[in-house]
Amino acid sequence: MNMETSQYKGIPAMSPPVVHEYLHELGSNWTGAGMAMELGCWLGATSVPLLEGLVSVWYDKPFYAFDKWRANEEQAIKAESQGHPLSNGQDIMPVYMNNVSAVYDDVRPVKGNIPDTLQQIKMEPIEICIFDAPKQDPIFIDSMKRLEPYFIPGVTVLGLLDYYSYSKNKGHRAEILRAPVNFMEKYGSCFTKIAEWPTECSCAFFKYEKPISWK
């Protein structure tokens, strides 16, 4: 199944089933050491399997969901191709919340530009951080600098959902959106790659091992 036409339980997705299965497994292996969050959520096709896994092991912390919650033209086209019409500019937070609230009742959507919105929440240790947006610097690196002090060495999993899209592609747009790749090339010694499916999708997951010495 192509990653641009896959769904998760009827929710349009930009990732294939193998990623949804992994997210469910990731959630079900939650240790209780920290909270989970997702930056860049769209309609919830990645949030829902992660939350289903978390709920299965009695997750009891907030789940923060960050997004601009405003559909762009590309998202509207992808949703339409999967039988879920969206209009360009539509507020999609209600759609997301409808999808995730059936699974977990303490999802806290945060609307606006990342990393500014990261200042709005009460930070605590982070065990699972799914990072789909932003992909450009300086906002990507500023977001990581805000988040990383709350990562738990040997525990925190960082998911970069478009990691290979821009590491392999060429051209101006690909170079602009290389921030996650550049980050791992520079600070990869602080992480261990734990999951990837390079022939199926662009997602890669990393275990945080030690604090970053920022350069």
matplotlib code that plots the C-alpha trace (Angstrom):
import matplotlib.pyplot as plt

x = [0.0, 1.4, 2.2, 0.2, -3.0, -2.8, -5.3, -5.5, -9.0, -10.5, -8.3, -6.3, -2.6, 0.7, 2.5, 2.1, 0.6, 4.1, 4.6, 1.1, 1.9, 5.2, 3.6, 1.1, 4.0, 5.9, 3.0, 2.4, 6.0, 5.6, 7.6, 5.9, 9.0, 7.6, 4.9, 4.2, 3.7, 3.4, 4.5, 2.7, -0.4, -2.7, -5.8, -4.5, -3.5, -0.2, -1.6, -4.3, -2.2, 0.3, -2.5, -4.1, -0.8, -0.4, -3.9, -3.3, -0.7, -2.7, -1.0, -2.0, -0.2, -1.2, -0.7, 0.3, -0.6, 1.0, -0.1, -1.2, -4.5, -5.1, -5.3, -3.1, -3.7, -1.5, -3.3, -6.7, -5.7, -4.4, -7.4, -9.7, -7.8, -8.6, -12.3, -12.2, -12.8, -11.1, -11.0, -7.9, -7.6, -10.1, -9.7, -8.9, -8.5, -12.1, -11.5, -8.3, -9.9, -12.9, -10.5, -8.3, -10.8, -12.4, -9.2, -7.9, -9.5, -6.5, -5.3, -4.3, -4.1, -1.8, -2.5, 0.1, 3.6, 6.2, 8.5, 6.6, 3.8, 6.3, 6.6, 2.9, 2.9, 4.2, 7.2, 8.0, 10.1, 9.4, 9.4, 8.0, 8.4, 6.9, 8.3, 6.7, 6.9, 8.6, 11.3, 13.2, 15.8, 15.9, 12.5, 13.5, 16.7, 15.0, 12.3, 14.9, 16.7, 13.5, 12.6, 15.9, 16.5, 13.4, 14.5, 15.4, 18.8, 18.3, 14.5, 13.2, 12.2, 12.4, 10.4, 11.3, 8.5, 10.0, 13.6, 14.4, 12.2, 14.7, 17.9, 17.6, 15.9, 17.7, 16.7, 16.0, 12.9, 14.6, 17.6, 15.4, 13.6, 16.8, 16.8, 16.0, 18.7, 21.2, 20.4, 21.1, 24.3, 25.6, 24.3, 23.7, 26.3, 23.7, 21.1, 20.8, 18.6, 16.0, 13.6, 13.4, 11.7, 13.7, 12.0, 8.5, 8.5, 10.6, 10.2, 13.0, 13.0, 15.9, 16.6, 18.1, 21.2, 23.0, 22.7, 23.6, 26.6, 25.1, 27.5]
y = [0.0, 3.4, 5.6, 8.5, 6.4, 4.4, 4.9, 3.9, 2.8, 5.2, 8.1, 9.5, 8.9, 10.0, 6.9, 3.2, 0.4, -0.7, 2.6, 2.5, -1.0, 0.2, 3.2, 0.9, -1.3, 1.7, 2.9, -0.5, -0.6, 2.7, 2.5, 5.2, 7.4, 10.3, 11.7, 11.3, 14.0, 14.5, 17.6, 17.7, 15.6, 16.2, 14.1, 11.6, 8.5, 8.4, 9.7, 7.0, 3.9, 5.4, 6.3, 2.8, 1.3, 3.7, 3.2, -0.6, -0.1, 2.5, 5.6, 8.4, 11.6, 14.3, 13.7, 17.0, 17.4, 20.3, 21.6, 24.7, 22.8, 24.5, 22.3, 23.3, 22.6, 19.5, 18.0, 18.7, 16.9, 13.9, 13.7, 13.9, 11.0, 8.9, 9.8, 12.5, 15.9, 18.9, 22.4, 24.5, 26.5, 24.4, 24.2, 20.5, 20.5, 19.3, 16.5, 15.5, 15.7, 13.6, 10.9, 10.8, 11.5, 8.2, 6.6, 8.8, 11.6, 13.7, 14.8, 18.4, 20.1, 23.1, 25.4, 27.7, 27.9, 25.5, 26.2, 29.2, 26.9, 24.7, 27.6, 27.2, 23.8, 22.5, 20.5, 17.2, 14.2, 13.0, 9.3, 9.4, 12.4, 12.0, 14.8, 15.4, 19.2, 21.6, 20.4, 23.7, 25.5, 27.5, 26.4, 22.7, 23.2, 25.7, 23.1, 20.4, 22.7, 23.2, 19.5, 17.8, 18.8, 16.7, 13.6, 10.6, 8.9, 5.3, 5.7, 8.5, 7.6, 10.3, 9.6, 11.6, 10.9, 12.5, 11.6, 9.9, 12.0, 14.8, 12.9, 11.2, 13.8, 16.6, 20.1, 23.4, 22.3, 19.1, 21.1, 23.5, 20.7, 18.8, 20.1, 16.7, 15.0, 17.7, 17.4, 13.7, 14.1, 16.5, 15.0, 11.4, 10.1, 11.0, 8.6, 5.0, 4.2, 1.6, 1.3, 2.2, 0.9, 2.7, 0.7, 1.5, 5.0, 7.9, 7.3, 6.6, 6.2, 6.8, 6.1, 9.0, 7.9, 10.9, 14.7, 16.8, 19.2, 21.9, 23.5]
z = [0.0, -1.0, 1.9, 0.3, 0.0, 3.2, 6.0, 9.7, 10.6, 8.1, 8.9, 5.9, 6.5, 5.0, 6.4, 5.6, 7.9, 9.0, 10.7, 12.4, 13.7, 15.1, 16.8, 18.4, 19.6, 20.8, 22.9, 24.4, 25.5, 27.5, 30.7, 32.7, 32.8, 30.8, 28.6, 24.9, 22.3, 18.6, 16.6, 13.3, 13.6, 10.6, 11.1, 13.7, 11.7, 13.6, 16.9, 17.1, 17.0, 19.4, 21.8, 21.4, 22.5, 25.4, 26.6, 26.6, 29.3, 31.3, 30.1, 32.6, 31.4, 29.0, 25.3, 23.7, 20.0, 18.1, 14.8, 12.9, 12.4, 9.1, 6.0, 3.1, -0.5, -0.6, 2.5, 1.0, -2.2, -0.2, 1.9, -1.1, -2.8, 0.3, 0.3, 3.0, 1.5, 3.1, 1.9, 1.6, 4.8, 6.8, 10.5, 11.1, 14.8, 15.3, 12.9, 14.7, 18.1, 17.0, 15.8, 18.9, 21.7, 21.1, 22.2, 25.0, 27.0, 27.9, 24.4, 24.6, 21.2, 20.9, 17.9, 16.4, 15.2, 16.7, 18.6, 20.0, 21.2, 23.1, 25.5, 26.4, 28.0, 31.3, 30.4, 32.1, 31.1, 27.6, 26.8, 23.2, 20.8, 17.3, 15.2, 11.8, 11.7, 11.5, 9.1, 8.5, 10.5, 12.7, 13.9, 13.9, 15.9, 18.2, 18.9, 19.6, 22.0, 23.9, 24.0, 24.5, 28.2, 28.9, 27.0, 29.2, 28.3, 27.3, 27.3, 25.0, 21.5, 18.8, 15.6, 12.6, 10.1, 7.0, 7.6, 4.4, 2.1, 2.2, 2.8, -0.5, -2.7, -4.4, -5.3, -3.5, -1.6, -0.4, 0.9, 2.7, 4.5, 5.5, 9.1, 10.7, 8.6, 9.3, 13.0, 13.0, 11.0, 13.6, 16.8, 15.8, 18.4, 21.0, 19.5, 18.3, 15.3, 16.4, 13.5, 9.8, 6.6, 3.8, 1.0, 2.3, 3.8, 5.0, 8.7, 11.1, 14.9, 17.3, 20.9, 22.8, 24.6, 26.1, 26.4, 23.4, 23.6, 21.5, 19.0]

ax = plt.figure().add_subplot(projection="3d")
ax.plot(x, y, z, "-o")
ax.set_aspect("equal")
plt.show()
